[in-house]
Amino acid sequence: MDYTPRVAAVHDLSGFGRCALTVALPVLAAMGAQCCPLPTAYLSAHTGFPPSRHAVFTDLTGGMAGTVAHWQELNVTFHAVYSGFLGSAEQIGALESLIHAFRAPDTLVLVDPVMGDHGKLYRTYTAEMCKRMAVLVKQAGLITPNLTEAAILLGEDYDPAPTPQKVDAWLERLSGNGVRSVALTGVSRTPGWVGCASYDAEQNSLAFCDAPVVEGVFSGTGDLFASVLLGARLRGEPLPQAAETAVSFVQRCAAHTAAAGLDPIMGPNFEPFLKELMQ
């Protein structure tokens, strides 16, 4: 790679726990990209930890518009815009402004529509935000929903084990009939295995990859998957190959975490494997 892709990463920042910016920054750097954070909030620890009266949550919405304006003044450019969890409809609007300001013909916009999991909406998400997210994903070139988020975006009932035919139909609809690429996570076609079904808008093709299930609920796996996927795409991997890279990496990190007896609430212990992403 003879250039360094620059990524505007719109995520929250947690002081403790592997998720959002604490995942995106090291992963994208290891994969040869410059990650430019636009933090939406600061949390002393991510929300997977038990509630505490000492928990710190600082809403940074007020600085988002100013950051966009300053970046415009500096005439910066981005090879990708990458968003994760957004805490309000106002933040979704700020992200839309960022995309409008910096999107060029070759800018990859990856929207991870973080709204829920295991068939349930996150407690901070409202019906209005779900509607706004459905509009936001239409501006993306690549989206990475899980099965819960796909159902929400499509107005369908949650299905934890959709048939291959249903998955293909969902991919077509999520893609806007071929307008954008999709990496749908949490798809299982063989007992004990789970992975990603993808639609590549550039090639108009479907693909699937999977890996052995690691028992446990690991916080931040979606952020790890999307960050590796983006890094792989920016270094030129086709979407099916990038998805396989991301699925394999997340599985290895989760398996290592489980084998070492580490607490999954901290997220997959990915740091020992970062060197693999540099290859």
Number of C-alpha atoms within 10 A of each C-alpha: 8 5 8 14 20 21 26 21 24 27 24 25 25 20 14 13 23 26 25 26 25 19 24 29 18 18 25 25 18 18 23 22 23 19 22 17 17 22 20 25 20 17 17 15 20 25 14 13 13 8 10 7 5 7 13 14 15 12 15 15 19 13 14 20 16 12 14 19 14 12 15 14 9 9 9 10 17 20 20 26 25 27 25 25 20 26 21 18 17 15 20 20 15 22 24 15 16 21 22 11 14 20 18 14 7 9 18 20 25 26 26 25 23 23 26 20 15 13 16 12 17 11 8 11 16 15 9 11 19 19 13 16 22 19 14 17 23 16 18 23 20 25 26 26 26 23 24 23 27 27 17 22 20 12 10 12 11 17 14 13 13 15 13 14 9 12 18 17 13 19 24 20 16 26 24 14 13 18 19 24 28 30 29 24 26 20 22 23 16 11 8 12 15 20 25 24 25 26 25 21 20 13 11 12 13 18 16 20 22 22 19 17 15 19 11 12 13 20 21 22 21 20 26 26 25 29 27 26 26 29 26 24 17 23 16 12 15 14 26 22 17 23 30 23 19 24 25 17 22 24 21 18 22 24 19 18 20 18 10 10 9 14 15 19 17 19 23 28 21 20 11 9 15 17 12 10 18 12 8
